[in-house]
Amino acid sequence: MNYAPQSNAVDKIEKLKILALHGYRQNEQTFRQKTGSFRKVVNKWAEFTYLNAPHKVTNFDNGQSQDDQQYSWFFNKEDRTFSGIRLGGPAIGFEESVRLIEENYEKLGPFDGIWGFSQGACFVGLLCDLQQRGLLKTKFNFAILVAGFKSNSIAHSQYFKKSNNVSSLHVFGIGDQVIPVEMSVALSNCFENPVIVRHEGGHFVPASSKEKEAYQNFFRTRYELKNLSS
């Protein structure tokens, strides 16, 4: 009996390819290490490519640890530092980071989705807006935004004028002392039909049994849609 047709069908099944963006003062290696439990929860359906932001953090606020492997997607203070809760300010280095995403989408992708944490999630939200307006050379079908928030930089004041139709999963902790939960909710409101996962913890990517079902439902659905269309 010839089983070749069945084998070929199996060969066509592909995992979701997701681009992962770290938070402020992190790098791709530390973010990878901190999110191992999350990856295990969705490993059946997805594979991740971690990317370093292009801007090295060289200026530190008092009490911050100084590490030459800390990076940022952009800075919203003239001294080249960043605070998610700052109102106003510039977006220094934002354009370079956008180009980096486009270059790596072409070089390492294409990617089905994009995932960001904290400042990375803020940046993902901006990228989704650019993509919807036809100003980004990518086609992300979905986004995962953990501890995300809307940028308050003056340069981004015209973003999010329309609801975004990219499928989105928003994860945030009610005990987050870095990004207030209201800021994460405000970002989720910029998307159509957002899937929201609230957890009891703070500023991190949760991966306990309480979040597992929601994660797996979101990833399984996108995985099935991808392979049905292939």
C-alpha positions as CSV (number, residue, x, y, z in Angstrom):
1,M,0.0,0.0,0.0
2,N,1.3,3.5,-0.9
3,Y,1.2,5.9,2.0
4,A,2.9,8.7,0.1
5,P,-0.1,11.1,-0.2
6,Q,-0.6,10.9,3.6
7,S,3.1,11.7,4.2
8,N,3.0,14.6,1.8
9,A,0.0,16.1,3.7
10,V,1.7,15.8,7.0
11,D,4.8,17.5,5.5
12,K,2.7,20.6,4.7
13,I,1.8,21.2,8.3
14,E,3.8,24.2,9.5
15,K,4.1,25.8,12.9
16,L,3.3,29.4,13.3
17,K,6.4,31.6,12.9
18,I,6.4,34.5,15.4
19,L,8.8,37.4,15.8
20,A,9.5,38.1,19.5
21,L,10.4,41.6,20.8
22,H,11.9,42.2,24.2
23,G,11.2,45.0,26.7
24,Y,13.2,48.1,27.5
25,R,16.7,47.3,28.9
26,Q,16.5,43.7,27.9
27,N,18.0,41.8,24.9
28,E,16.9,38.8,22.8
29,Q,18.9,36.4,25.0
30,T,17.5,37.5,28.4
31,F,13.9,37.6,26.9
32,R,14.3,34.1,25.5
33,Q,15.5,32.9,29.0
34,K,12.6,34.6,30.8
35,T,9.9,33.2,28.5
36,G,10.9,29.5,28.3
37,S,7.8,28.4,30.2
38,F,5.5,30.4,27.8
39,R,7.1,28.8,24.8
40,K,6.6,25.3,26.3
41,V,2.9,26.0,26.6
42,V,2.5,26.8,22.9
43,N,5.4,24.8,21.4
44,K,3.1,22.4,19.6
45,W,1.8,25.2,17.4
46,A,4.5,27.9,17.3
47,E,8.2,28.7,16.9
48,F,9.8,31.9,17.8
49,T,12.6,34.2,16.5
50,Y,13.9,36.6,19.0
51,L,15.3,39.9,17.9
52,N,17.6,42.5,19.5
53,A,16.4,46.2,19.4
54,P,19.0,48.3,17.6
55,H,19.6,51.0,20.3
56,K,22.0,50.2,23.1
57,V,21.0,51.8,26.5
58,T,24.0,53.8,27.8
59,N,22.3,56.2,30.1
60,F,20.8,54.9,33.4
61,D,18.6,56.3,36.1
62,N,19.6,56.1,39.7
63,G,19.4,52.6,41.1
64,Q,19.4,50.9,37.7
65,S,21.9,48.1,37.1
66,Q,24.3,49.0,34.3
67,D,24.8,46.3,31.7
68,D,26.2,46.9,28.3
69,Q,23.8,44.4,26.8
70,Q,20.6,46.4,27.4
71,Y,18.6,47.7,24.4
72,S,15.7,49.8,23.5
73,W,13.3,50.1,20.5
74,F,13.2,53.9,21.0
75,F,13.8,56.6,23.6
76,N,11.2,59.1,24.8
77,K,13.6,61.4,26.7
78,E,16.3,63.6,25.3
79,D,18.9,61.9,27.5
80,R,18.2,58.7,25.6
81,T,16.2,56.9,28.3
82,F,12.6,55.6,28.3
83,S,9.7,55.5,30.6
84,G,6.4,53.9,29.6
85,I,4.3,56.2,31.8
86,R,5.9,59.4,30.4
87,L,3.5,61.8,28.7
88,G,4.8,63.5,25.6
89,G,8.5,63.5,24.6
90,P,10.3,62.4,21.4
91,A,10.6,59.0,19.8
92,I,14.3,58.9,19.2
93,G,15.4,55.9,17.1
94,F,11.9,54.8,16.2
95,E,12.4,54.9,12.5
96,E,15.5,52.8,12.7
97,S,13.7,50.1,14.7
98,V,10.9,50.1,12.1
99,R,13.4,49.5,9.3
100,L,15.0,46.7,11.4
101,I,11.6,44.9,11.6
102,E,11.1,45.2,7.9
103,E,14.6,44.0,7.1
104,N,14.3,41.0,9.3
105,Y,10.8,40.2,8.1
106,E,12.3,39.8,4.7
107,K,15.5,38.1,5.8
108,L,14.2,35.7,8.5
109,G,10.5,35.6,7.7
110,P,7.8,35.9,6.6
111,F,6.3,35.7,10.0
112,D,2.7,34.9,10.9
113,G,2.6,36.9,14.1
114,I,4.5,39.3,16.2
115,W,4.9,39.2,20.0
116,G,6.1,42.0,22.3
117,F,6.6,42.5,26.0
118,S,6.3,45.9,27.7
119,Q,8.1,48.4,25.5
120,G,8.3,45.7,22.9
121,A,4.4,45.4,23.1
122,C,4.1,49.2,22.8
123,F,6.3,49.0,19.7
124,V,4.2,46.1,18.4
125,G,1.0,48.2,18.7
126,L,2.7,50.9,16.7
127,L,3.8,48.4,14.0
128,C,0.3,47.1,13.7
129,D,-1.1,50.6,13.1
130,L,1.6,51.2,10.5
131,Q,0.8,48.0,8.8
132,Q,-3.0,48.7,8.7
133,R,-2.3,52.0,7.1
134,G,-0.1,50.4,4.4
135,L,3.1,52.0,5.8
136,L,4.9,48.8,6.8
137,K,6.4,46.2,4.5
138,T,5.1,43.3,6.5
139,K,1.9,41.1,6.8
140,F,1.5,40.0,10.4
141,N,-1.8,38.2,10.8
142,F,-1.9,38.4,14.6
143,A,-0.1,40.1,17.6
144,I,0.5,39.1,21.2
145,L,1.0,42.1,23.5
146,V,2.1,41.4,27.1
147,A,2.2,44.3,29.6
148,G,1.6,46.6,26.6
149,F,0.7,50.3,26.5
150,K,0.1,53.1,24.0
151,S,3.1,55.3,23.3
152,N,2.6,58.8,24.5
153,S,5.4,60.2,22.4
154,I,4.5,63.3,20.5
155,A,5.6,61.7,17.2
156,H,2.9,59.0,17.8
157,S,0.0,61.3,18.6
158,Q,-1.7,60.5,15.2
159,Y,-1.6,56.7,15.7
160,F,-4.6,54.6,16.6
161,K,-7.1,56.9,14.9
162,K,-9.0,53.8,13.7
163,S,-9.5,50.4,15.3
164,N,-7.0,47.8,14.2
165,N,-8.2,44.6,12.6
166,V,-5.1,42.5,13.4
167,S,-6.1,39.6,15.6
168,S,-4.7,40.3,19.0
169,L,-4.0,38.7,22.4
170,H,-3.5,41.1,25.3
171,V,-1.9,39.8,28.6
172,F,-1.5,42.0,31.6
173,G,-1.3,41.8,35.4
174,I,-3.5,43.6,37.8
175,G,-0.5,43.9,40.2
176,D,1.8,45.4,37.6
177,Q,3.7,48.3,39.3
178,V,5.6,49.3,36.1
179,I,2.7,49.7,33.6
180,P,-0.7,50.4,35.2
181,V,-3.4,48.0,34.1
182,E,-5.4,51.0,32.7
183,M,-2.6,51.6,30.1
184,S,-2.8,48.0,28.9
185,V,-6.5,48.2,28.7
186,A,-6.3,51.4,26.6
187,L,-4.0,49.6,24.1
188,S,-6.4,46.6,23.9
189,N,-9.2,49.0,23.1
190,C,-7.3,50.0,19.9
191,F,-8.0,46.5,18.4
192,E,-11.1,44.9,17.1
193,N,-12.3,41.9,19.2
194,P,-9.2,41.7,21.4
195,V,-8.6,38.5,23.4
196,I,-7.7,39.6,26.9
197,V,-6.0,37.6,29.6
198,R,-5.7,39.1,33.1
199,H,-3.5,37.6,35.7
200,E,-2.9,38.4,39.4
201,G,0.8,39.1,39.0
202,G,3.0,41.9,38.0
203,H,5.3,42.9,35.1
204,F,6.2,39.6,33.5
205,V,5.0,37.0,31.0
206,P,2.8,34.6,33.0
207,A,2.6,30.9,32.0
208,S,0.7,29.2,34.9
209,S,-2.1,26.8,34.4
210,K,-4.5,29.7,34.7
211,E,-3.3,31.2,31.5
212,K,-2.5,28.0,29.7
213,E,-6.0,27.4,28.2
214,A,-6.4,30.9,26.8
215,Y,-2.9,30.8,25.2
216,Q,-3.5,27.4,23.7
217,N,-6.9,28.3,22.3
218,F,-5.4,31.5,20.6
219,F,-2.4,29.7,19.1
220,R,-4.3,26.6,18.1
221,T,-6.9,28.6,16.2
222,R,-4.2,30.6,14.3
223,Y,-2.3,27.4,13.6
224,E,-5.4,25.7,12.1
225,L,-6.2,28.7,10.0
226,K,-2.7,28.8,8.6
227,N,-2.7,25.1,7.7
228,L,-6.2,25.2,6.3
229,S,-5.2,27.9,3.8
230,S,-1.9,26.2,2.8
